[in-house]
Amino acid sequence: MSGRFVAVVVACVLAVPVAIALVGVTAKPAPADVAIVFGSEVNARGVASPRLAARLQAARSLYEEGRVRYLFVSGGLGQAGFDEASVMRSDLVSAGVPESAIVTDHHGTNTRRSGENAAAVMRERGWRTADVVTQYFHVARARWACRRMGIHVVGAGVPRYFEWRDVYSTLREAVALPVYMWRG
């Protein structure tokens, strides 16, 4: 193999995670009926991880700024034995978000399931538009999963939070997004 061929292959392989990261870091929220907040780790003490806390802060800001009327928090039972959605709801209520503005999805065990569950609630309540709230590396897949379920995603709330494992997470999304798209 020539050096040029290897360089082209490496460039193509790196282009996917770079594109995924760019989609996320350039995403902006838009006025919507609801923000779909994707779950993340809750630690062994039942406390939201810094990553999840950052998502909740981004969602709360969207609500407080009047960009969304409702927050749909989605997560399942985590490895530590805590229900992510319940922790998310509790944290938002403690921060001043009215319970009536929060819909809790205890069955959002993955991105696809969260999108399915959000779509069902949106149809039931007559909501037409949504922002997704997640880390920058997850925005492309979260949008795709929601749009696949018929949700009109108009924007994304992306917390300004970075940890070194985000490099791994971005590379993982470079595989996960095409797999999600292929599975339909």
NORQUI-V900718 format. One record per pair of residues at least 24 apart in sequence whose C-alpha atoms are under 7 Angstrom apart, sorted by the first residue. I is the first residue (numbers start at 0). GAP is how many residues later the second one is. D is the distance in Angstrom with one decimal. If there is no record, write none. Layout:
I/GAP/D, I/GAP/D
This chain:
15/158/5.8, 16/153/5.9, 16/154/5.7, 16/157/5.1, 19/117/6.1, 19/120/6.3, 20/115/6.2, 20/116/5.2, 20/149/6.8, 22/117/6.5, 23/112/3.9, 23/113/5.8, 23/115/5.3, 23/116/6.8, 24/111/5.5, 26/128/6.7, 26/129/5.6, 27/127/5.6, 27/128/5.3, 27/129/6.1, 28/102/6.2, 28/126/4.3, 28/127/4.5, 28/128/5.1, 29/37/6.7, 29/101/6.8, 29/124/5.9, 29/125/5.0, 30/36/4.5, 30/37/5.9, 31/35/6.2, 31/36/5.0, 31/97/5.0, 31/98/5.1, 31/99/6.3, 32/35/5.2, 32/36/5.5, 32/37/6.4, 32/94/5.8, 32/95/6.6, 32/96/5.3, 32/97/5.8, 33/34/5.2, 33/35/5.8, 33/36/4.6, 33/37/5.5, 33/38/6.7, 33/95/6.7, 33/96/4.9, 33/97/6.5, 34/24/6.8, 34/33/6.3, 34/35/6.4, 34/36/4.9, 34/37/6.0, 34/95/5.5, 34/96/4.7, 34/97/5.6, 34/98/6.5, 35/35/6.2, 35/36/4.8, 35/37/6.2, 35/94/6.7, 35/95/6.2, 35/96/4.8, 35/97/5.9, 36/35/5.9, 36/36/4.8, 36/37/6.1, 36/95/6.2, 36/96/4.7, 36/97/6.5, 37/35/6.4, 37/36/5.3, 37/37/6.6, 37/95/6.4, 37/96/5.9, 38/35/5.5, 38/36/4.5, 38/45/6.1, 38/46/6.8, 39/44/6.9, 40/37/6.7, 41/36/6.8, 41/38/6.8, 41/40/6.7, 41/42/6.3, 42/37/6.0, 43/36/4.9, 45/36/6.1, 47/39/6.9, 50/110/7.0, 53/105/5.6, 53/107/6.5, 54/78/6.3, 54/79/5.9, 54/104/5.7, 55/36/6.9, 57/99/6.1, 57/100/6.6, 57/101/5.4, 58/74/6.5, 58/98/6.8, 59/32/7.0, 68/32/6.8, 69/31/4.7, 69/32/5.8, 70/30/6.1, 70/31/4.8, 70/32/6.2, 71/30/5.9, 71/31/4.7, 71/32/6.0, 72/30/6.3, 72/31/5.2, 72/32/6.0, 73/30/6.3, 73/31/4.6, 73/32/6.2, 73/34/5.0, 73/40/5.9, 74/30/6.4, 74/31/5.6, 74/32/6.2, 74/33/4.4, 74/34/5.5, 75/30/5.1, 75/31/5.1, 75/32/5.3, 75/33/4.6, 110/31/6.2, 110/34/6.7, 111/33/5.4, 114/30/5.7, 114/31/4.6, 114/34/6.4, 115/33/5.9, 118/30/6.1, 118/31/6.7, 118/32/6.0, 127/24/6.5, 128/24/5.9, 128/25/6.4, 129/24/5.9, 130/24/4.7, 130/25/4.8, 130/26/6.6, 131/24/4.7, 131/25/6.1, 132/24/4.6, 132/25/5.9, 133/24/5.7, 134/24/6.3, 136/32/6.8, 136/33/5.2, 136/36/6.9, 137/35/6.9, 140/36/5.4
